[in-house]
Amino acid sequence: MLRTALRNVLAHKSRLLMTALAVLLGVAFVSGTLVFGDSVAGSFRNAAAKNLKGVALSVRADAPSGPGGSEGKPVTVLDTELARKISALPGVASVRPTVNGTATLAAKDGSPVNADNNWQNLATNYLPGKDGKDSRFPLTAGRGPAAEGELVLDTRTAEKTGYRIGDTVRFATDGPALTKKLVGTVATDDPRVAAGGTSSGGGTLTLFDTPTAQKLFLHAGQFDEIMVAAKAGTDERALTDRVRTLLPEKGARATSGAELAAEQSAGSSGDSGFFAKLLMVFAGIALFVGVFLIANTFTMLIAQRSREIALMRAVGASRRQVVRSVLAEAALLGLGASAAGFALGLGIAAAMRPLLNATGADLPDGPLVISPSTVASSLAVGVLVTVLAAWLPSRKAAKIAPIEALSSVDQAPPTRALVIRNVLGTLLTGAGVLVMFHVSTFRITSKEHLQIAMLGSGLTVSGMIVLAPLLSRPLITLAGKVTTRWFGVSGKLAKENALRNPRRTAATASALMIGLTLITALTVAGHSTQQAMDKQVAQGLTVDYNISNSSHGGSLEPGAADKVARVPGVAAAVPVTSTGIGTKSGPAVITGTDPKTFGKTAELDFRTGSLRDIGPGKIAVSDAFAEKAGLTLGATLDVGTDTGKTGKKKLTVVGIYAQTRAAQDALGTLADVFPFSGTKKLDKVLVKAEPGKDTGLERKIRAALGDSPLLSVQSQEQFIKSQGGAMTTALNMMYGLLGMAVVIAVLGVVNTLAMSVFERTREIGMLRAIGLDRAGIKEMVRLESIVISLFGAVLGIGTGIFLAWAGGSLMASSLTTYEMALPWGRLGIFLVLALAIGVLASIWPARRAARLNMLRSIQSA
């Protein structure tokens, strides 16, 4: 029987080609994801080990809970005296005290460099040794910084910004722009810097002498970290314990080199690990779609080889042997396709790193890591999926009675089987719909609710798959009326062919349905969320420009609004800051502004009171917060910090407005809000331009505020677009990943049509004999393909819209403006895509059918 299975695989190579491609693509996705995950983890381990080479331990300052010192900069307990004490310990070879921060550069042409991801713009101190060079940052040109007015850049950053040694470099750390002279360039292996390759993206590295770095980021004599190198033969753990005895009880901690490397590797590879899991989910979807193609292929092959199977049974083959023969054939096919898929997966894994780095992922370089478990898992997945998909067809083959098969090649499926399937499909779909209706009542997003939504979605899609044969008859009959009216005999024959075997048609359409269900659900949910975010971002605001600091936790000086107000063409510049406060009813957010000018840039719908009533000690609150806190006009609100421990103050409620993002829970004056703010600075400045004076205003505003590279001056349209950019990127990535499932679905349509043409060879010959020409044959096959594709598209789009509607309630808790909005244009594109899939998938089968010899076809059995 093994020889028989091998002979069947070799005898039907062309018919199994599309099935092999489906397995190949699915396994490539799986193997590529596994190799990519292992390779990235290995690269991070290697990078961590390289960066910490020679480091026995590290003493790091704890992150401060807030700004300290007279200049509002962090204060650490790591100072020059502590570094000297550590250096004097037995076994210490050297210490390296470092200062860490971020510095965002302006390129030579004035454009900000990587300002939107400024956390990647690293800045630290250059610490020369006895030879005057820093071994951690090898010089590639020039020299290291030695004075306050000097800095050094990494080579890649210098190239992409256009600076050369001797040029004046403009940059910012957290406020106004500063300038220093470029005196050298260095090499670096830091992945955040080394991965950046575009002029506007990728991290940068800026080096200052130690006193300058301390002045910019800390205070004189203070450090963020002290790295310790040990003498040969020194016990690392014992040295770490000795260093810990020198540290104060709070404010610093010592970590051994081994622990530090493990921490860095685990922390750095976290995001890539999440992405690898996401890829694996889509790999599973691709393989699941492939199951329909595989099952369809073997079902049709078994129908075509029913005489052969009958003869095998007649000469003594048992049912078990027939099953084993089919499963062995599937295993051989799966093994060959999986091996090819694994090879393709290596290419996918190699391409993922530069692709992700181009989007700012900052993954370190390194070789591909191919573990034996990855090879075994990839091959096992491909073989297992193929064998499982062929299991039901193999059982059907085993049930063929020799006499029945010899007398009739093609028999209709038993009615009872379809009845049972329809009942099961109805139960599954009904259960899924009921669960999703329950999901639509949720108003809080939680892990439990998400799991229930996933269960309901799975039941609904599974039910639709099972019910597809039942649904195919009315939908395809309806489509057949159109094809018959427009294309005559060819259209009618296409309809009849699609309805001839409802289960085969349903299985072919289901593969496309799954992909379009997921794509439609994501599109509708994403489009609705995007619109809700746009409304929420701009809710209540009528500004022309939004000015902010793009650095993490960045803020503007309190006098920024006054400077902008003096710019010609500015009608109003409104200072805004928000901070958390503590109240008896729980935490809230209060917004501070200038009530006299706030109305020029925002529209508040006051239920009672007005902006004019807000003043010292007087605030307005949103209707939602008023209801929560039990506040009415004239009530007094006891306010503290968000911890509720200090800064108590009593504020009188003089107005209540409809809840809006522009003012959140409460609105007061800057003087009343600043005491609760940790920074005592502005979050943003809202600008209203004079009519017809907004041309070139952005450039003037930037100049008035010192033209810092961190300064973000966005129009209302730019602001809304920037807030929704992440959603657009995520959707595009999902489309790309789900595209694999659609490609496999297309292969399924091609395979079904090609094998169907072979199955109907004699019938096609008879049609040619009674007058249907080659063009008519092509048109018949093409229309059959289009009808099947559109059937799958209608089911997929309809199911996707329902799932997006029911699951949309989970977004309402975080987006009060969320409403389901159908992107009619994109849904229309999906239908056109299904039409195109039908046309493209039919090209080869239609040509093959039209080229069949009429007489030979009639004589075929």
Phi, psi and omega in degrees: 000329177295318177297323178296317179298316179296318179297319180294322178297315182289330182282338184238041184302313184293324182287334180267359185299311182295322177298316178299322179295321179297314178296318180302313182294317179297315180293324178300320177298314182294308183295321178299319179294315181295314180295319179299314180299314179295321182293318180294317178299317178295322179294320179293321177297317180294319180294319179296317180296322180291317180293333183255017180300127180083359180267115179278325179199165179226135175252117183241142178284140175294148179296128181292146179284344180189173181291151179222173179080170183291335182261008180073020179260155181300148175245131179240161179270357178275114182226180183299322181295318179295319178299322179294319180295317179296320180298332183276354182290149176297136178092352180274123179274318180196161174234149178231097177279131184235153174241127184242141177196194176230144177222119181262125185267155165256131179295170183299333178275002177097349182283140178296146180252113175056038182292330181288339177234052189291350175295342177277349184273083188287146174219139180204180182266143175269120186244094183287147176270200181296333180273003179083006181238153178261115184296336181287331181233085181298132181290138173252341177195152176072214182221176178280161179289137183230357182215168185298329184270016184236154174209167178229142177244157171287156187302317182296317180296318179300321181292314185282340176268346177086010181275146173236160181302130184103343179285158174268123183259131177259135183206173176215145177261308176209002184212233184296161179288143178236162178226142176212162183270135177280120183246354180186169175228151183228166173261152178212148177256003182298123185298331180294332180264314186293336182279342185285125182233355181256167183288337182245356183231171182089149184286168178230162177230125179236131182243137176236162171291159189302311179301322179292317179299319178296320180294323182284320191244336183226228175226161182306132177081005182250155182223159174271330186206146174234112178269137185240128174258139184257155175287157180301135178087357181280135178286121186297317181293318180297320179295320179299318178296321179294321179294322181299330179293339180271347186277147173294164184298325181230152172106350180203157177213148180254134181231133180293160182300320180295316179295322180295317179297318179295319179297313182296318181295315181293316181293318184290325184271004182298311182295319180293328176295320177296318180296322179296320178295321178298317178299322181294325176299314180289332173296319177298320178297317180299316179293323179296317176297322179297333180302320181295319179297314182297313181298318179298316181300310183291327176298315180289322178298319181293322177296320181288334182255021183299324178296318180298317180294321178298318178296320177299317178295322183293329182267009171119358179290134180275168178298320180298322179293323178296316179300314180298323180296314180294317181292325176295320177299317179295320181295317178298317178297314181297321181294314179296315180293324180293322178297317177293322179296323178297319178297318177295324180299327177297321177294321178297316180299319180293328182278339184295320185298304179296329179295315179289324179296330178293338178262008176095022182284334176059052178270135182289154177287157179172164181286160174290135179255113181247104181269154177302325180294326178293316178299312182297318181296317182296313180295320181296319180298312181298313181294316183296315180297318181294316181294317180296320180294330182271356186295311180296315175302325180293322177295322178296321179296321183292337183273357180292123176280132184306314183293318181294318183293323181289336182264342182209123183279321188238117179239147179290149179293148182301137181300321183299323180297319179290324179296314179298318180296317181295320178295315179297317179297320179297318179295315180296313181296317179299316179296317180297317180296318179298318179297318181290327173297322176295319178299324183295346179270351181291143177235005179228134177272120178217166180299320180296317180293322177296320179295321178295319179296321178294321178297312180298319179296317179297317179295318181296312180295318178299318179297320179294325177296315181292325182277353186306319178300322179293319182286339184295323185297306181293321183290317180288327175298319178297316178295326180296329177297323179290312182295324179293319182292321185271330187239003174067228185299317180300320179293320179292318178296322178299317179297314181296321179295320180293329181271351185300316179231090185301325182292321179293314178300317181295318180296321179294315181289330183296325179300316177289324181300317182299312180299314182288332175298312181294316181296317180294315180300316179295320182294313181295314179296317180294317179296316180295318179295319179299315179295320179295319179295319178299317179295317184290322180296317184265004186301121176081356183258138177234032186282161172262328179220146177240118183253130179209176177255122187281354179288158181297120183069019184292156181213170180247152178295147181304332181274005183298321181296321179296320179296318180291323182298334181275356179287129178302132180100351179268120179278324179204141175231112189252120177283139180221134171218147180229147179206160179278143177229159176254133177229170180297331181269005178119181181291152178211170179242124178249139180252129177255140182200186172261104186301333183291327183252349185299326182294343179282340182242357181215149178245112179253135179265094183280129173282316175218151180076188180200174178299328182296337182280342182286134180195193179305122179077004182236131183229163169247149181233157178286156180297325179294317180289324178299317179295318181295318184267357180068039183262144173229172180301129181092353180288158178254132179252119176278118187243138173228186175292174182294344174270345177076013186261324185226171175072033181296142180204148178253127181238139182265134179278118181244001180195153177228127183236161177293137183304134181209152179293333183297331183230354177051233189278321184213156182225127180216191179277161177300321182297328180278336184267325183306322180301338181262356181271138179286330184263336185060031180232177182270145173280322183197168172233127179263132187241132172246123182274154173291148182306125177076007184247016185275353179290124179074006183290327180301314181297321179293320179296316180299317180296321181294332182259016175091002177050046177291141177299339180277349184286127179249116177242103187241140170289168181301319179295317179295321181296315179296318180296319181294325180290331182259005183299321181297322179296316179297317179298316181298317180296317179298321178294319178297320178300317180298318181289319180286342177301330178299319179294322179292321178300316179295323178297321178298317177300324178297317179296315179301313183296316181298316181294317181298315181287330177293323177297317178297320181294329185255028182304311182294320180298317180296321176299319178295319179297320177296322183293327183267008169121357179280119185280179182299320179299321179294321177298313178301316181296321179298312180295320181296316181293323177299317179296318180295317180298315180296317181295316180292327176299312178296323181293317180297315178298315182295313182294317179298314180295319180298319179296318180297315181295321179294321179296311183293319182281348181296336180298334180292337179275340186296334182291326181261340178234098184293340181268009185290129171216142180292127179232123182277124176278083188303323180299313181291322178297322176296322178297322180296320178294318177296322177298318178297320177298317179295321177300316179299318180293312183294319182293338185268352187301305183291312178300322181293317178297320181295319180294320183290336182272356181297137177288128186300309185292317179296324180295317180295326183280346183292149182267000000 
